[in-house]
């Protein structure tokens, strides 16, 4: 695990234009975003678990 995995990324994602999307498309987009949030939260949990395990191994 690299230190940069824990550093915030400087590049912000591009916002998707919403004005031309239908209500169904907007709901589908929300579902995609929720799925991505869950995936991101899982990755955070993995990284925290890895960092916690490393801190136990390299206890001061």
N, CA, C and O atoms as a GROMACS GRO file, in nm:
protein
  240
    1UNK      N    1   0.085  -0.117   0.000
    1UNK     CA    2   0.000   0.000   0.000
    1UNK      C    3   0.090   0.123   0.000
    1UNK      O    4   0.184   0.134   0.079
    2UNK      N    5   0.060   0.214  -0.088
    2UNK     CA    6   0.140   0.334  -0.101
    2UNK      C    7   0.078   0.449  -0.024
    2UNK      O    8  -0.043   0.454  -0.003
    3UNK      N    9   0.164   0.542   0.016
    3UNK     CA   10   0.116   0.658   0.092
    3UNK      C   11   0.013   0.737   0.011
    3UNK      O   12  -0.082   0.792   0.067
    4UNK      N   13   0.033   0.742  -0.121
    4UNK     CA   14  -0.060   0.820  -0.204
    4UNK      C   15  -0.202   0.762  -0.206
    4UNK      O   16  -0.297   0.831  -0.243
    5UNK      N   17  -0.216   0.635  -0.166
    5UNK     CA   18  -0.350   0.577  -0.154
    5UNK      C   19  -0.432   0.647  -0.047
    5UNK      O   20  -0.555   0.645  -0.052
    6UNK      N   21  -0.365   0.708   0.048
    6UNK     CA   22  -0.434   0.774   0.159
    6UNK      C   23  -0.446   0.925   0.138
    6UNK      O   24  -0.514   0.993   0.215
    7UNK      N   25  -0.380   0.977   0.037
    7UNK     CA   26  -0.384   1.120   0.012
    7UNK      C   27  -0.505   1.154  -0.076
    7UNK      O   28  -0.541   1.077  -0.165
    8UNK      N   29  -0.567   1.268  -0.051
    8UNK     CA   30  -0.682   1.306  -0.134
    8UNK      C   31  -0.638   1.333  -0.278
    8UNK      O   32  -0.529   1.384  -0.302
    9UNK      N   33  -0.722   1.298  -0.370
    9UNK     CA   34  -0.695   1.323  -0.511
    9UNK      C   35  -0.729   1.469  -0.541
    9UNK      O   36  -0.830   1.520  -0.492
   10UNK      N   37  -0.649   1.534  -0.620
   10UNK     CA   38  -0.668   1.676  -0.647
   10UNK      C   39  -0.768   1.700  -0.760
   10UNK      O   40  -0.831   1.806  -0.764
   11UNK      N   41  -0.783   1.605  -0.850
   11UNK     CA   42  -0.870   1.623  -0.965
   11UNK      C   43  -1.014   1.590  -0.927
   11UNK      O   44  -1.042   1.480  -0.878
   12UNK      N   45  -1.106   1.683  -0.950
   12UNK     CA   46  -1.246   1.659  -0.922
   12UNK      C   47  -1.313   1.599  -1.044
   12UNK      O   48  -1.277   1.632  -1.157
   13UNK      N   49  -1.409   1.509  -1.023
   13UNK     CA   50  -1.477   1.449  -1.138
   13UNK      C   51  -1.562   1.551  -1.214
   13UNK      O   52  -1.612   1.648  -1.157
   14UNK      N   53  -1.576   1.527  -1.343
   14UNK     CA   54  -1.661   1.613  -1.425
   14UNK      C   55  -1.806   1.590  -1.389
   14UNK      O   56  -1.850   1.476  -1.372
   15UNK      N   57  -1.881   1.698  -1.376
   15UNK     CA   58  -2.024   1.686  -1.348
   15UNK      C   59  -2.099   1.651  -1.476
   15UNK      O   60  -2.071   1.704  -1.583
   16UNK      N   61  -2.194   1.563  -1.461
   16UNK     CA   62  -2.274   1.520  -1.575
   16UNK      C   63  -2.388   1.620  -1.595
   16UNK      O   64  -2.456   1.655  -1.499
   17UNK      N   65  -2.410   1.666  -1.718
   17UNK     CA   66  -2.522   1.757  -1.741
   17UNK      C   67  -2.655   1.683  -1.719
   17UNK      O   68  -2.677   1.577  -1.776
   18UNK      N   69  -2.741   1.740  -1.637
   18UNK     CA   70  -2.864   1.672  -1.598
   18UNK      C   71  -2.989   1.725  -1.668
   18UNK      O   72  -3.092   1.658  -1.670
   19UNK      N   73  -2.983   1.843  -1.725
   19UNK     CA   74  -3.100   1.910  -1.778
   19UNK      C   75  -3.172   1.830  -1.887
   19UNK      O   76  -3.294   1.834  -1.898
   20UNK      N   77  -3.096   1.757  -1.968
   20UNK     CA   78  -3.157   1.686  -2.080
   20UNK      C   79  -3.196   1.543  -2.048
   20UNK      O   80  -3.240   1.470  -2.136
   21UNK      N   81  -3.179   1.500  -1.923
   21UNK     CA   82  -3.213   1.363  -1.884
   21UNK      C   83  -3.358   1.354  -1.838
   21UNK      O   84  -3.411   1.447  -1.776
   22UNK      N   85  -3.420   1.242  -1.870
   22UNK     CA   86  -3.557   1.220  -1.824
   22UNK      C   87  -3.556   1.180  -1.677
   22UNK      O   88  -3.450   1.156  -1.619
   23UNK      N   89  -3.673   1.175  -1.617
   23UNK     CA   90  -3.683   1.135  -1.477
   23UNK      C   91  -3.631   0.993  -1.459
   23UNK      O   92  -3.559   0.966  -1.363
   24UNK      N   93  -3.665   0.902  -1.550
   24UNK     CA   94  -3.614   0.765  -1.541
   24UNK      C   95  -3.462   0.761  -1.552
   24UNK      O   96  -3.396   0.686  -1.481
   25UNK      N   97  -3.407   0.842  -1.642
   25UNK     CA   98  -3.261   0.846  -1.657
   25UNK      C   99  -3.195   0.906  -1.532
   25UNK      O  100  -3.088   0.862  -1.490
   26UNK      N  101  -3.260   1.005  -1.473
   26UNK     CA  102  -3.207   1.063  -1.350
   26UNK      C  103  -3.210   0.961  -1.236
   26UNK      O  104  -3.114   0.952  -1.159
   27UNK      N  105  -3.318   0.885  -1.225
   27UNK     CA  106  -3.326   0.781  -1.122
   27UNK      C  107  -3.220   0.673  -1.145
   27UNK      O  108  -3.160   0.624  -1.049
   28UNK      N  109  -3.198   0.637  -1.270
   28UNK     CA  110  -3.094   0.538  -1.302
   28UNK      C  111  -2.957   0.594  -1.265
   28UNK      O  112  -2.872   0.521  -1.214
   29UNK      N  113  -2.935   0.721  -1.291
   29UNK     CA  114  -2.808   0.786  -1.257
   29UNK      C  115  -2.787   0.787  -1.106
   29UNK      O  116  -2.676   0.762  -1.058
   30UNK      N  117  -2.892   0.814  -1.031
   30UNK     CA  118  -2.884   0.810  -0.885
   30UNK      C  119  -2.845   0.670  -0.839
   30UNK      O  120  -2.761   0.655  -0.750
   31UNK      N  121  -2.905   0.568  -0.898
   31UNK     CA  122  -2.871   0.430  -0.862
   31UNK      C  123  -2.724   0.400  -0.890
   31UNK      O  124  -2.658   0.335  -0.810
   32UNK      N  125  -2.674   0.449  -1.004
   32UNK     CA  126  -2.532   0.431  -1.037
   32UNK      C  127  -2.443   0.498  -0.932
   32UNK      O  128  -2.343   0.442  -0.888
   33UNK      N  129  -2.481   0.620  -0.895
   33UNK     CA  130  -2.402   0.694  -0.796
   33UNK      C  131  -2.404   0.626  -0.660
   33UNK      O  132  -2.301   0.619  -0.593
   34UNK      N  133  -2.520   0.574  -0.619
   34UNK     CA  134  -2.528   0.502  -0.492
   34UNK      C  135  -2.440   0.378  -0.494
   34UNK      O  136  -2.373   0.347  -0.396
   35UNK      N  137  -2.440   0.309  -0.607
   35UNK     CA  138  -2.356   0.191  -0.621
   35UNK      C  139  -2.208   0.229  -0.611
   35UNK      O  140  -2.129   0.158  -0.548
   36UNK      N  141  -2.172   0.340  -0.672
   36UNK     CA  142  -2.033   0.386  -0.666
   36UNK      C  143  -1.996   0.428  -0.524
   36UNK      O  144  -1.882   0.407  -0.480
   37UNK      N  145  -2.089   0.488  -0.452
   37UNK     CA  146  -2.064   0.525  -0.312
   37UNK      C  147  -2.037   0.400  -0.229
   37UNK      O  148  -1.944   0.398  -0.148
   38UNK      N  149  -2.118   0.297  -0.247
   38UNK     CA  150  -2.098   0.172  -0.173
   38UNK      C  151  -1.962   0.110  -0.206
   38UNK      O  152  -1.892   0.061  -0.117
   39UNK      N  153  -1.926   0.112  -0.334
   39UNK     CA  154  -1.797   0.057  -0.376
   39UNK      C  155  -1.683   0.136  -0.313
   39UNK      O  156  -1.583   0.078  -0.270
   40UNK      N  157  -1.698   0.267  -0.308
   40UNK     CA  158  -1.595   0.353  -0.250
   40UNK      C  159  -1.584   0.330  -0.100
   40UNK      O  160  -1.474   0.324  -0.046
   41UNK      N  161  -1.697   0.318  -0.032
   41UNK     CA  162  -1.696   0.292   0.112
   41UNK      C  163  -1.630   0.157   0.143
   41UNK      O  164  -1.559   0.145   0.243
   42UNK      N  165  -1.653   0.056   0.059
   42UNK     CA  166  -1.588  -0.073   0.077
   42UNK      C  167  -1.436  -0.060   0.063
   42UNK      O  168  -1.360  -0.121   0.139
   43UNK      N  169  -1.393   0.019  -0.033
   43UNK     CA  170  -1.249   0.039  -0.053
   43UNK      C  171  -1.188   0.111   0.067
   43UNK      O  172  -1.076   0.079   0.109
   44UNK      N  173  -1.260   0.208   0.122
   44UNK     CA  174  -1.212   0.279   0.242
   44UNK      C  175  -1.197   0.181   0.357
   44UNK      O  176  -1.097   0.185   0.430
   45UNK      N  177  -1.295   0.092   0.375
   45UNK     CA  178  -1.288  -0.008   0.482
   45UNK      C  179  -1.166  -0.098   0.465
   45UNK      O  180  -1.096  -0.128   0.562
   46UNK      N  181  -1.139  -0.140   0.341
   46UNK     CA  182  -1.023  -0.225   0.314
   46UNK      C  183  -0.893  -0.152   0.348
   46UNK      O  184  -0.803  -0.209   0.410
   47UNK      N  185  -0.885  -0.027   0.307
   47UNK     CA  186  -0.762   0.049   0.332
   47UNK      C  187  -0.743   0.076   0.481
   47UNK      O  188  -0.631   0.071   0.531
   48UNK      N  189  -0.852   0.103   0.552
   48UNK     CA  190  -0.841   0.124   0.697
   48UNK      C  191  -0.799  -0.005   0.766
   48UNK      O  192  -0.716  -0.002   0.858
   49UNK      N  193  -0.856  -0.118   0.724
   49UNK     CA  194  -0.819  -0.246   0.784
   49UNK      C  195  -0.671  -0.275   0.759
   49UNK      O  196  -0.600  -0.324   0.848
   50UNK      N  197  -0.625  -0.245   0.640
   50UNK     CA  198  -0.484  -0.267   0.608
   50UNK      C  199  -0.394  -0.176   0.691
   50UNK      O  200  -0.290  -0.219   0.742
   51UNK      N  201  -0.434  -0.052   0.704
   51UNK     CA  202  -0.356   0.043   0.785
   51UNK      C  203  -0.356   0.002   0.932
   51UNK      O  204  -0.254   0.012   0.999
   52UNK      N  205  -0.471  -0.043   0.981
   52UNK     CA  206  -0.479  -0.088   1.120
   52UNK      C  207  -0.390  -0.210   1.145
   52UNK      O  208  -0.322  -0.218   1.247
   53UNK      N  209  -0.392  -0.304   1.049
   53UNK     CA  210  -0.308  -0.423   1.064
   53UNK      C  211  -0.160  -0.384   1.062
   53UNK      O  212  -0.080  -0.437   1.139
   54UNK      N  213  -0.126  -0.292   0.976
   54UNK     CA  214   0.014  -0.248   0.970
   54UNK      C  215   0.054  -0.176   1.097
   54UNK      O  216   0.166  -0.194   1.145
   55UNK      N  217  -0.035  -0.096   1.153
   55UNK     CA  218   0.000  -0.024   1.274
   55UNK      C  219   0.017  -0.119   1.393
   55UNK      O  220   0.097  -0.093   1.483
   56UNK      N  221  -0.057  -0.230   1.394
   56UNK     CA  222  -0.038  -0.330   1.499
   56UNK      C  223   0.096  -0.401   1.484
   56UNK      O  224   0.164  -0.431   1.582
   57UNK      N  225   0.132  -0.428   1.359
   57UNK     CA  226   0.258  -0.497   1.331
   57UNK      C  227   0.377  -0.407   1.365
   57UNK      O  228   0.476  -0.454   1.421
   58UNK      N  229   0.366  -0.280   1.333
   58UNK     CA  230   0.475  -0.186   1.355
   58UNK      C  231   0.447  -0.100   1.477
   58UNK      O  232   0.477   0.019   1.478
   59UNK      N  233   0.392  -0.160   1.578
   59UNK     CA  234   0.354  -0.089   1.700
   59UNK      C  235   0.476  -0.020   1.761
   59UNK      O  236   0.585  -0.077   1.766
   60UNK      N  237   0.456   0.103   1.807
   60UNK     CA  238   0.567   0.179   1.865
   60UNK      C  239   0.588   0.143   2.010
   60UNK      O  240   0.677   0.198   2.075
   0.00000   0.00000   0.00000
